[in-house]
Amino acid sequence: MTPDEAQTLIDEIASQFAARTLEERLAWLHDSGRRIVFTTSLGIEDQVVTDGLASALPSASIVTLDTGRLFDETLALITETERHYGIAIERFKPEAEKIDRFVATYGLNGFYESVAARHACCGVRKVEPLGRALAGADVWITGLRRGQSAARGAVAFAEWDSDHEVLKVNPLADWSLAEIRQRVQDRAIPINPLHARGYPSIGCAPCTRAVKPGEDERAGRWWWENDTQRECGLHVAGAASELPARQNA
């Protein structure tokens, strides 16, 4: 798909999605005839998308990034979700030699030392595997919502991702957390038990904590950093996936 072709779809999606249900939005993508990949972190939003895909877009490939540092609850949910919907979720793991390089340079938990080190870890464990997961895809579906954080407040229904040269579609962009939770309740969607323990956003175990009262949904991710734009790089243009040289103190 070229950027011009993607822009045509972006304009159509912008005009079509607002008045449609999740299933209608996903079915509309089915009519595009494109190769579609959904990347799930097994978070509550992504479980809602998986539920919609099961009925409205079963031809979509569902993949997850198994970073090697996920919570046990997340790993168990992968298997539970596959069983619940009768689907296969393809796992993409980081390359062992790149993990070894990171550990040799920074130490196993070196991502606590600096933002650069944390970006390097996310690059090896998430960004590079994502590139492999999206290879050959035309459309990338995500569970991004505007209400997740200030940094995601302008998330559109669709955009062109120049890094991976895919049309990135966010069918839950305008959904609230309350709507997500109601959908989970109404349809008995399996979710991560950590959500009930104060984890609205769940990533790697060493980099995720429960949120405090009044904090936004993603405040528990990389909480030791001061940057209010904290992201792992999956949804940031130009995010590096190579390991940078360590800076001397």
N, C-alpha and C positions, 0 to 999 in steps of 0.2 A: 504494500500500500504506500502510495506517495503522500507527502504532506498535503498536496492539493486535494487528493481524494479524501484524506482524513478530514480536512477542513470542511468539506461538503457534509460528511457524516456528523461532525461536531455541530455544525449549524442545525442540522435536522434533529439531532438529539436534544439540543438546547430548546427547540420549539416543541418537541414531542413529549419529553419525559415528565415535565412538571405535573401534568394531569393524569399520569398513568400509575398503576400499581407496580410493585416490584416485579411481579410476574410478567406484566405487560411490557415493562422496560426490557427485561431479559429476552422475552419472545421477540421483541422488535430487533434485537441484536441477532437472533437466530435467522431472521429473514435476510440479514446482510450477506449470508453465505461465506463469512470469513472464518479463519481458524482462530478460535477463541481460547484464551488461557486465563483461569482464575487463580490467583495466588492467595492462599489462606494462611493466616497465622493461628487459626483456631480460636481467635477472639470472638466475642459475642456478635459483633457486626458480621464477621466473616461466616459465622455459623448461620446467620440469617440469610446471607447470600447463597450459601451452599443449599439451604432449604429451598430457596427459590429456583436455583439451577436444576435441582432434582426433578422438578415438574415442568419448568418452562424452557430450559436450555440444557438438556442432558448430554448434548454433544460437546459441551465445553470440557476442556481438560482442567482438572483440579490438581494443583500442586502446592507443596509446602516446602519451606526452607528449614531443614533440620540442622540447626547450627551446631549441635553438639553440647549446647549449654541450656537447653530448654528445661522447664519445670517437668517433673514426672507427671503431673496432672495434665499437661499439654500433650505429652507423648501418649498417654492413655486415651485422651480424647480423640486423637487421630484414628485409633483403632475403633473406638466406639462410634465415631461418625461414619466410618466406612461400613460398619455393620448396620447401623441405623438406616442408612440410605441405599445400601447395596451398591456402593461405589468404590472406586480405587483412588486414593490420593497419592500421587507420585511424590516421593521425597527427594529433594536435592540437597546434598551435603557439601560442606567446604572441602577443598582439596587438602589432603593430609600434609603435603610438603609446605603449603602456605601457612597452615596452622603451626607447624613446627618452626617456621621462620619467625612468626609473630612471637611465639613463646620464647624462642632463643633471644629475640631482641628486647622484649618488654617483660617477660615472665607471664605465667598463665593468666594472672589477673591484672596485667599491666594497664588495662584500659582505665583504671581508676586514677592513673598518674596524670593524664592530660587529655584534652579534647582530641588532639592529634592521634594519640594512642588508641583512644576509644573508636575514632573513625577508622583507624587501621584495622581494628578487630572487626567492626561491622562490615568493613569492605571485604575482608577475607571470608567471614562467616555468612554474610547475607548478600552483599551487592554482587560479588562475582557469581555465586550460585544462581542469583536471580537472572543474570545474563544468560546462563545456560537454560534456565527454565523457560525463558521467553524466546529462545531461538526459534525462528520460523513462524512465530505468532503474528497475526494481524491485529488482534484486539486483546488488550490486557484489562481484565476486570479486577477491581479492588473493592475493599469495604470502607474506604475513606469517607468521613463525614465532616461537615463544617463545624459541628459542635464539639469535636474531640479536643480542640485546643485553639488558641489564638492563631497559631501558625497555620492551621488548616481552615481558618474562617472563610477563605475565598475559594474553597475547592469547587470546581465546576463539575457538571455532569460528565463532561468529556474534554479531553485535551490531547494534543500530539506530544508524545514522549520521544524527543529527538535522540536520546541516548540509546534507546532500544528500537527506535523506528517502528513504533506501534501506536495504535489509537488506544489511549488509556481511558477507560470508562468507569465512573464512580456512581453506580446506581442508587446508593444510599446517601448521596451528598447532602440532601435536604432533610434527612430523617433525624429526629431527636433521639436521645437515649431512652426516653420514656416510650417512644414508639417501638424501638428495638426490643425493649424488655416486654412490652405487651405482645409483640409477635412471638417471642420465645415462649411466653406463657400460653398463648392461644394455640400454638402448634406443637407444644411439648418438644421444642428443639433442644438437643443435648448441648450443654455449655460447660465451660471450665468451672469447676467448683471454686477456684480462686476468686471469681467475680463476687461471690457471696462473702468473701473475706476482705473486701475492700480494694480489690485489684480490677478497676475498670479496663485498664490497658495492660496486656501481658506480653512480655518479650522474653529475653533470656533471663534465667533465674538470678544471676549475679547483678543484673542491671535493672531489676524491677522491684519496687516496693509497693505496699498499700498506700493509697492517697489519704491525705488528712482532710478534715472538714474544711470546705471552702476552696479546695484546690481543684484545678481542672482535671479532666479525665486522664490526661497523659503526664501529670505531674510526677507520677511514680517512676517514670522512665528516665534513666541517667540523672537521678535526682541530685547528685553531687556536683553537677555542672551548673554554672550561672547563666549560660546561654538560654534565653527564652524560646529560641527556635530549635530546640533539641529534636533531632531526627537521626535515623540510622543511615540514611543515604538512599534507601529504596525509592523514596519519593522526592528526591532532590536532584535537580539536573546537574550533570557533571560530577556526581559523586565518584570519588576514586575507589578502585577496588584493589589497587596495588599497595604493598606495604612500604610506607615512607621510611626514610632513615631516621633513627632516633636522634633527637637533638640533645647535645650535652647541656647539663645544668649550668 
